[in-house]
Amino acid sequence: MSQLLLNLRNLACGYQNQRVVQDLNLHLNAGDIGCLLGSSGCGKTTTLRAIAGFEPIHAGEITLAGDVISRPGWTLAPEKRRIGMVFQDYALFPHLSVADNIAFGIRQHPRLDQVIGELLELVNLGALGKRYPHELSGGQQQRVALARALAPEPQLLLLDEPFSNLDGELRRRLSHEVRDILKARGTSAILVTHDQE
């Protein structure tokens, strides 16, 4: 039986006096991929941002691998959570090459070049490490964002509408590729989407 990795218990969060999420309970086991599916404005991204530590919570508790990472009045800093994130717009650094974007969070890694090479191969961009984001297609930029998020080997990966900027066929193909990559690495993940496909 898989071990519980992420636990949201009676979570409430929102902005100012408006609660966007109320009494949410969610459990994700290690190695599983979960999905938050819903229409725009229902609180999917707010929940993801609370898990990442970007937003405080108003009620409830978030635990990761048994450790409390958020409760009302206290939030563990995002950089201390071992959580990776792929943003909707990919958030690549335009002045950095593909390889340097991937290396951003692991610059002190003793096998930096090897890790970058492995990640480039994993996302099928082996020959593009010296290119810059503006020289890539949307699908390629998405793969770079995924590789950068996987580089520090997070316990949990959060993906916020990662395929919404892509056309239908590419979106379907890339979603299957990303799922296969996450499963092959045993990476736990939560995907936020409004697309029921």
Secondary structure in CASP SS format (residue, H / E / C, confidence):
PFRMAT SS
TARGET T0000
AUTHOR 0000-0000-0000
METHOD secondary structure of the structure
MODEL  1
M C 1.00
S C 1.00
Q C 1.00
L E 1.00
L E 1.00
L E 1.00
N E 1.00
L E 1.00
R E 1.00
N E 1.00
L E 1.00
A E 1.00
C E 1.00
G E 1.00
Y E 1.00
Q C 1.00
N C 1.00
Q E 1.00
R E 1.00
V E 1.00
V E 1.00
Q E 1.00
D E 1.00
L E 1.00
N E 1.00
L E 1.00
H E 1.00
L E 1.00
N E 1.00
A C 1.00
G C 1.00
D C 1.00
I E 1.00
G E 1.00
C E 1.00
L E 1.00
L E 1.00
G C 1.00
S C 1.00
S C 1.00
G C 1.00
C C 1.00
G C 1.00
K H 1.00
T H 1.00
T H 1.00
T H 1.00
L H 1.00
R H 1.00
A H 1.00
I H 1.00
A H 1.00
G C 1.00
F C 1.00
E C 1.00
P C 1.00
I C 1.00
H C 1.00
A E 1.00
G E 1.00
E E 1.00
I E 1.00
T E 1.00
L E 1.00
A C 1.00
G C 1.00
D E 1.00
V E 1.00
I E 1.00
S E 1.00
R E 1.00
P C 1.00
G C 1.00
W E 1.00
T E 1.00
L C 1.00
A C 1.00
P H 1.00
E H 1.00
K H 1.00
R C 1.00
R C 1.00
I E 1.00
G E 1.00
M E 1.00
V E 1.00
F C 1.00
Q C 1.00
D C 1.00
Y C 1.00
A C 1.00
L C 1.00
F C 1.00
P C 1.00
H C 1.00
L C 1.00
S C 1.00
V H 1.00
A H 1.00
D H 1.00
N H 1.00
I H 1.00
A H 1.00
F H 1.00
G H 1.00
I H 1.00
R C 1.00
Q C 1.00
H C 1.00
P C 1.00
R C 1.00
L H 1.00
D H 1.00
Q H 1.00
V H 1.00
I H 1.00
G H 1.00
E H 1.00
L H 1.00
L H 1.00
E H 1.00
L H 1.00
V C 1.00
N C 1.00
L C 1.00
G C 1.00
A C 1.00
L C 1.00
G C 1.00
K C 1.00
R C 1.00
Y C 1.00
P H 1.00
H H 1.00
E H 1.00
L C 1.00
S C 1.00
G H 1.00
G H 1.00
Q H 1.00
Q H 1.00
Q H 1.00
R H 1.00
V H 1.00
A H 1.00
L H 1.00
A H 1.00
R H 1.00
A H 1.00
L H 1.00
A C 1.00
P C 1.00
E C 1.00
P C 1.00
Q C 1.00
L E 1.00
L E 1.00
L E 1.00
L E 1.00
D E 1.00
E C 1.00
P C 1.00
F C 1.00
S C 1.00
N C 1.00
L C 1.00
D C 1.00
G H 1.00
E H 1.00
L H 1.00
R H 1.00
R H 1.00
R H 1.00
L H 1.00
S H 1.00
H H 1.00
E H 1.00
V H 1.00
R H 1.00
D H 1.00
I H 1.00
L H 1.00
K H 1.00
A H 1.00
R H 1.00
G C 1.00
T C 1.00
S E 1.00
A E 1.00
I E 1.00
L E 1.00
V E 1.00
T E 1.00
H C 1.00
D C 1.00
Q C 1.00
E C 1.00
END
